[in-house]
Amino acid sequence: MADRESCELQRAHERLGEVHYFFHQMQQLYHDPTMFRYNLNAFMSALKSTFDFIRLDLERAGHTQWWKAQKANIKTDPILAGFQRGRNVSIHQKEVFEGSQIEAGLFRGRDLRLALSHQDGSARTSAEILDIVRKASGDLFIDERHADQGEQLGLLRRYVAPEISATDHVALASSKAFARITELLALAHEPLGREYDAVPETDLTDPKAIARTIVLLESDVDPSLPERWGWSAP
């Protein structure tokens, strides 16, 4: 692991800290579309700045050719190129997403069992939508007592931004982007004779890890519910 204070890439490290911060803010505030959008915009800007500082720090250290060789890889990486494109769109044209895909209904754990799907273009939080579903569905999905432990109402939300990715929803794409910028920074240490540990992409894109972000359950909104339903401790 490189000593950041003495590392030639110190400024890139500092900017990566911003990427890391906004990535976690996006996860924590995922179910509030307005706050998620704010943090996504900041995440994209911090990503771009990290690229810039890797280049500048390497040029200052005399490794201009190394960066030039990597530029082609960045341009052909659909995720990294997508976030650079998304940043340009959000700054100069429009927001990169205008709504989300919602699946609300019955979950066991965070696994979807039965749901109704719709497109939501509003700024309503997932908790607000889930409350509407709970009141409107009655016992369509589950009995009021939640007698089957582990089953409860929930909502799965996917933000889609074609400018960023034509195949991945934003939570998955941003997880890939964060892992790949750490990988790029790790590679940038090699011409300096240093080492840096990248974040494994498989850790961030594991389906269970993604589900913890994109699924909101009744018990997430009110942690006292399992006890009120009479569920035993897991």
N, C-alpha and C positions, 0 to 999 in steps of 0.2 A: 504494500500500500504506500502510495506517495505521501511524503510529508507536505501537506498543502501550503504551509507557510513558506517553505523553501522551493516549492515546485514552480517550474517555469509556466505552468498552466494555472496559476493561482486564480487569475481573473475568470477563467472558464469554470473553475471549481465554484467560485462564488456565484456565478450566474446559474450554474446547475442547481445550487441550493434554492434558487427562486423557482426553478422548474419543479423541484421536489416539493416545495411548499404548496404551489398552486395545484399540483397533481393531487395531493392529499386533501386540499380544500374542495376540489371537484368531487372527490369521493364522499367527503363528509356532508357536502351540501347538494348532493346529486339530485335529491328529490324536490328541490326548489329550483324550477327551471330558470328563474331570473338570476339567482345567485350562481347556479351552475354556469350559465352563460358568461357572467362576469369573470369567473375564475378560468373558464376555458379560454377567453380572449387573452387573459394575463399569461396563461400557460403557453399559448402559441407565441406570444411576444418573447417570453423568457427562453423558449426553445430557439427562436431565431437569434437572440442575443448570445446564447451559448455557442451556436455555430460560429458567430462572428468572433467571439473571444478565443475560441480554439484556434481559428485562423490567425488572428492577430498575435496571440501568444506564441504560436509556432513560428510565425514570420520573424518576430522579435528574437527568437532563439535560433534563427537561421535554418529553419526547416520548411521553407516555402514550397519546395517541390513535393514534399510529402502531402501537404494539404491539397495541392492541385490534383494529385493522383486520387485523392479521396472524394473530390467534388463530383466526379462522375458516378461514384457509388451512391452518394446522397441523392443525386438527381434521379437515379433509377430505382431507388427504394420507394415503393408506393406509399408507405406510411410517412416517412420523413418528408418526402416531396409533397404529400397531401397536406400535412400541417403547415408547411410553408405557403402552399397555395391558399389554405384556409385563412391564414393570417392576413394575406394580401386582400382576400375577399372581404373579411370582416372590417378591415381598416378603410378600404376604399369603396366598397359597394354595398354590403348588407350583412346581416347576421348569417352565420354559416348554418344555423338550423332554425326552423320556424315552428317546430312542434315535435311531438314524440309519438311513438307507437306504444299503446297501453294494452296490457293484458291483465285483467282484474278478475279474481275469482278464488278458487280453493287451492291452497298450497299444503303440502306436507313437508315440514321443514321449509326449505327454500325451493323445493321442487314443485313446479306447476302441475296440478292435476286436472283442473277444469276451469275454463275462463272465458270471458267475453272480451273481444278485442275491438279497439277503435283507435282512430287517430285523434290526438288532442293537440290543438293549436293554441291553447290558452296558457296563461302563466300560473294556473292553479298548481299548488303543490300536490305531491302524491298523497299526502295525508288527507287533504281535502277531497281528492277524487275517491280515495278508499272509503271515506266516511259516506259519500254519496252512494257508492256501490253497496255498502253495508245496509243503509236505510232503504234502498230501492229493491234489493234482492230478497229481503226477508229470509226465509229458510231455503231459498233456491239452492245455495251452495252448501250450507252447513246449519245445524241446529243452534239455537241461541246458547245452549249450555256447553257447546264444544266438547261433547262427550268423548269423541275419539281423540285421545291425546296426540298432539303433534300436528293436527289439522286445524287450520285457521284461514281467515280471509287474508288476501295479500294482493299486491300489485307489482307487476313487472313493467319497467319503463325503459324504453330504448330511444335515445336521441339519435336521429339520423342526419348526417351532413354529407351529401354527395361530393361537395368540394373537398372534403377531407378524405373520405373513403367511399368507394362504390359498393363495398362488400361488408365492412365492419361498422357496427354502431360506435358511437363516440367513446363510450367507456372502454370498449375493447381496443379501439384504435389508439386512444391516449395511453393505455397501459403499454402497448407495443412501442409507442413513440418514446415514452420515458425510459424503457429498457434499452432502446436502440441509441438514445443519446448518451446513456452511460457507457454503452459499448464503444461508441465513437470516441468518447473521452479516454476510455481505456486504451484503445488503439493509438491515440495521439501521444500516449506516454512512451510508446515503444521507441521512437526515434530519439527520445531524450534519455533512454536507458533506465526508465523508471517503470513501476508497475502500479496498476490501479484496477480494482475489482469492479466489474460491471454488475448490474442487477440482472439476474437470469430472466429472460423474457417468459420462460415457462412458469415461473413463480407468479408473475403478475397476470398472466392470461389464463391461469387455471380456471376452469368453469366455476368451481366453488368460490374462488376469490372474486370473480366477476359477479356472481350471484349475490354476494354479500353487499355489493354496491348497488346493483340495479333492482333488487327486490326489496320491497317494503312490506312488512307484515303488521298485523294488528298489534302484536306484542312489541314491535319496535316503537310504535306510536305510544303505547301504554304498557310499560313493562310489568305492571301489577296484574294484568289480565290472566296469565297462566295460573296464578294463585287463586284468583276469583273463579276460574273455571274448574278448580279442584285438581289441576294437574299435579302429579308428584314431581319432585325435583329430578332432573335428568341424571 
